[in-house]
């Protein structure tokens, strides 16, 4: 397999969904919580349910451009998937904590905090990736369906597009986020990545984020995208030629 390509900051037509049309999936929370950052971090980690997150440190004044103050330093195990999962988990945590920390006068995440992801390379070196200060609006409630309903949604969408479900994981930063791996049969497809992700996200969108990996029948990764709905943006990776195959629109 070729090296493939990585992209970040998905502001493209292919994956720019509810966040680009004003977030019509979300209703404002009635009352901001105003929790202390460490308390908010503990609450989000207790409900998130992903063992890849080792810990989250709250740095009061990091002095790092673009991270904000306070800065959430999210330490995540390296899963060798081109950084897609690490970035996604960091954004889920950033959005959940920001939502719990905000006060009534704070309207965007950039006013509350920033985040960076720390992971270790195969050679043992630590790599820090700033997630930046997001202008994503605060006050969203996604009213996610139950875990069983979300798993059924993945099964239904897979059947619609002629795919096989390999795995489904439902995470809970505050509402729900979905991570799914699907197998694509050989040959050309009659649908686009945009259509597939749109059906998985729901209408209106009721997920905080979506991570989607497509594999070949032999298990070879073809494409992995991960996008946040509470914290706008994301990233992804695709094997050579798979962007054209699935109609991915580059920004």
C-alpha positions as CSV (number, residue, x, y, z in Angstrom):
1,X,0.0,0.0,0.0
2,X,1.2,3.5,-0.8
3,X,1.9,6.1,1.9
4,X,-1.5,7.7,1.4
5,X,-2.3,11.2,2.4
6,X,-3.2,13.0,5.6
7,X,-5.3,16.2,6.0
8,X,-6.4,18.3,8.9
9,X,-8.9,21.0,9.5
10,X,-11.7,19.6,7.4
11,X,-13.6,22.7,6.1
12,X,-14.6,21.0,2.9
13,X,-18.0,20.2,1.3
14,X,-17.4,16.6,1.9
15,X,-17.5,16.7,5.6
16,X,-18.7,20.2,6.5
17,X,-22.0,19.2,7.8
18,X,-24.0,20.7,10.7
19,X,-21.2,22.9,11.9
20,X,-21.2,24.7,8.6
21,X,-24.9,25.5,8.5
22,X,-25.1,27.0,11.9
23,X,-25.4,23.8,14.0
24,X,-29.1,23.2,13.5
25,X,-28.8,19.9,15.3
26,X,-28.2,21.5,18.7
27,X,-30.4,23.3,21.2
28,X,-28.8,25.6,23.8
29,X,-28.4,24.3,27.3
30,X,-30.7,26.1,29.6
31,X,-28.1,26.8,32.3
32,X,-24.3,26.9,32.0
33,X,-22.6,24.9,34.7
34,X,-19.5,27.0,35.3
35,X,-17.5,24.1,36.7
36,X,-13.8,24.4,37.6
37,X,-11.7,23.0,34.8
38,X,-10.3,20.1,36.8
39,X,-13.8,19.1,37.9
40,X,-15.1,19.3,34.3
41,X,-12.2,17.2,33.1
42,X,-12.9,14.5,35.7
43,X,-16.6,14.4,34.6
44,X,-15.8,14.2,30.9
45,X,-13.2,11.5,31.3
46,X,-15.5,9.4,33.6
47,X,-18.2,9.3,30.9
48,X,-16.0,9.3,27.7
49,X,-15.2,5.6,27.9
50,X,-12.0,5.4,25.7
51,X,-9.0,3.7,27.2
52,X,-6.7,5.5,24.7
53,X,-6.9,8.6,26.8
54,X,-4.2,8.3,29.5
55,X,-4.9,11.6,31.3
56,X,-5.7,15.2,30.8
57,X,-3.8,18.0,32.6
58,X,-5.1,21.5,33.0
59,X,-2.3,24.0,32.4
60,X,-3.3,27.4,33.8
61,X,-0.9,29.5,31.6
62,X,0.8,27.2,29.1
63,X,2.5,30.0,27.0
64,X,1.8,28.0,23.9
65,X,0.5,30.0,20.9
66,X,-3.0,28.9,20.0
67,X,-3.7,26.7,23.0
68,X,-5.4,29.3,25.2
69,X,-5.5,29.7,29.0
70,X,-6.3,27.4,30.6
71,X,-5.0,24.7,28.2
72,X,-6.0,21.1,28.3
73,X,-3.0,18.8,27.7
74,X,-4.6,15.6,26.5
75,X,-2.2,12.6,26.7
76,X,-3.3,9.7,24.4
77,X,-1.7,6.4,23.5
78,X,-0.3,6.2,20.0
79,X,-2.5,3.9,17.9
80,X,-0.5,4.3,14.7
81,X,-3.5,5.6,12.6
82,X,-1.8,8.7,11.3
83,X,-3.0,10.8,14.3
84,X,-6.7,10.8,13.3
85,X,-8.0,9.2,16.5
86,X,-5.7,11.3,18.7
87,X,-6.9,14.5,17.2
88,X,-10.6,13.4,17.4
89,X,-10.5,12.4,21.0
90,X,-8.8,15.6,21.9
91,X,-11.5,17.6,20.2
92,X,-14.2,15.6,22.0
93,X,-12.6,16.3,25.3
94,X,-12.0,20.0,24.5
95,X,-15.6,20.5,23.6
96,X,-17.1,18.6,26.5
97,X,-14.9,20.4,29.1
98,X,-15.5,23.8,27.5
99,X,-19.3,23.2,27.7
100,X,-19.1,22.4,31.4
101,X,-16.7,25.3,32.3
102,X,-18.4,28.1,30.4
103,X,-20.2,31.0,32.1
104,X,-23.3,32.8,30.7
105,X,-21.2,35.5,29.1
106,X,-18.9,33.1,27.2
107,X,-20.3,32.3,23.8
108,X,-17.5,30.6,22.0
109,X,-14.9,27.9,23.0
110,X,-12.0,30.3,22.3
111,X,-13.3,32.4,25.2
112,X,-13.1,29.5,27.6
113,X,-10.0,27.3,26.9
114,X,-7.8,25.6,24.4
115,X,-6.3,22.1,24.0
116,X,-3.3,20.2,22.7
117,X,-2.8,16.5,22.2
118,X,0.4,14.8,23.4
119,X,1.3,11.3,22.0
120,X,4.4,9.2,21.6
121,X,6.0,8.2,18.3
122,X,7.3,4.8,17.5
123,X,10.8,5.9,18.5
124,X,9.6,7.0,21.9
125,X,9.6,10.8,21.3
126,X,6.7,12.9,22.6
127,X,4.9,15.0,20.0
128,X,2.6,17.8,20.9
129,X,-0.2,18.9,18.5
130,X,-2.1,22.1,19.3
131,X,-5.8,21.9,18.5
132,X,-6.0,25.7,18.5
133,X,-8.6,28.0,19.9
134,X,-11.9,27.2,18.3
135,X,-14.6,29.8,17.5
136,X,-17.2,27.0,17.8
137,X,-20.3,28.3,19.6
138,X,-21.1,27.0,23.0
139,X,-24.4,25.9,24.4
140,X,-25.2,22.9,22.3
141,X,-27.3,19.9,23.3
142,X,-27.3,17.1,20.8
143,X,-30.0,14.9,22.4
144,X,-28.3,11.8,21.2
145,X,-30.3,8.5,20.8
146,X,-29.5,5.6,23.0
147,X,-26.4,3.5,22.4
148,X,-28.6,0.7,21.0
149,X,-30.3,3.0,18.6
150,X,-27.0,4.3,17.4
151,X,-25.6,0.8,16.8
152,X,-28.8,0.0,14.9
153,X,-28.3,3.2,12.8
154,X,-24.8,2.0,11.8
155,X,-26.3,-1.4,10.8
156,X,-29.1,0.2,8.8
157,X,-26.7,2.6,7.0
158,X,-24.3,-0.2,6.3
159,X,-27.1,-2.3,4.7
160,X,-28.3,0.7,2.7
161,X,-24.8,1.2,1.1
162,X,-23.9,-2.5,0.8
163,X,-21.3,-2.4,3.5
164,X,-20.4,-4.8,6.4
165,X,-20.1,-3.6,10.0
166,X,-16.7,-4.5,11.5
167,X,-17.0,-2.5,14.8
168,X,-19.1,0.2,16.5
169,X,-18.1,2.2,19.5
170,X,-20.3,4.8,21.2
171,X,-18.4,7.4,23.3
172,X,-20.0,9.9,25.7
173,X,-18.0,13.1,26.1
174,X,-21.3,14.8,27.1
175,X,-23.9,13.5,24.6
176,X,-22.7,10.8,22.2
177,X,-20.0,10.4,19.6
178,X,-19.8,7.5,17.2
179,X,-16.8,5.5,16.0
180,X,-17.5,2.9,13.3
181,X,-15.4,0.7,11.0
182,X,-17.1,-0.7,7.9
183,X,-15.9,-3.0,5.1
184,X,-16.4,-1.9,1.5
185,X,-16.8,-4.6,-1.2
186,X,-14.4,-4.4,-4.2
187,X,-15.1,-2.2,-7.2
188,X,-16.6,1.2,-7.8
189,X,-19.2,2.6,-5.4
190,X,-22.4,4.4,-6.4
191,X,-22.4,6.7,-3.3
192,X,-20.1,9.4,-1.9
193,X,-18.4,9.8,1.5
194,X,-20.6,12.8,2.1
195,X,-23.8,10.8,1.7
196,X,-22.5,8.0,4.0
197,X,-21.4,10.4,6.8
198,X,-24.6,12.4,6.5
199,X,-26.7,9.3,7.2
200,X,-24.5,8.2,10.1
201,X,-24.7,11.6,11.7
202,X,-28.5,11.7,11.6
203,X,-30.9,14.4,10.5
204,X,-30.8,16.7,12.3
205,X,-27.3,15.8,13.5
206,X,-27.5,14.3,16.9
207,X,-23.8,13.3,17.5
208,X,-20.9,15.3,19.0
209,X,-18.6,13.7,16.6
210,X,-18.1,10.9,14.0
211,X,-15.0,8.7,13.4
212,X,-15.3,6.5,10.3
213,X,-12.9,4.0,8.9
214,X,-13.5,2.1,5.7
215,X,-11.6,-1.1,5.1
216,X,-11.2,-3.5,2.1
217,X,-12.5,-7.1,2.4
218,X,-9.0,-8.1,3.4
219,X,-9.0,-5.6,6.3
220,X,-6.7,-3.1,4.6
221,X,-7.5,0.5,5.7
222,X,-8.8,2.6,2.8
223,X,-9.9,5.7,4.6
224,X,-10.2,7.1,8.1
225,X,-12.0,10.4,8.8
226,X,-12.9,11.9,12.1
227,X,-14.9,15.1,12.5
228,X,-16.2,17.0,15.5
229,X,-19.6,18.7,15.7
230,X,-19.3,20.4,19.1
231,X,-15.7,21.5,18.3
232,X,-15.7,22.2,14.6
233,X,-13.0,20.6,12.5
234,X,-11.2,17.3,12.2
235,X,-8.8,15.4,10.0
236,X,-8.3,12.2,8.2
237,X,-6.2,9.8,6.1
238,X,-6.9,7.9,2.9
239,X,-4.9,5.4,0.9
240,X,-3.8,6.3,-2.7
241,X,-6.8,6.8,-5.0
242,X,-9.5,6.3,-2.3
243,X,-10.3,10.0,-2.2
244,X,-11.5,9.9,-5.8
245,X,-13.2,6.5,-5.3
246,X,-15.4,7.8,-2.5
247,X,-15.9,11.3,-3.9
248,X,-13.9,13.1,-1.2
249,X,-13.8,16.9,-1.9
250,X,-10.5,18.5,-0.9
251,X,-10.5,22.0,0.6
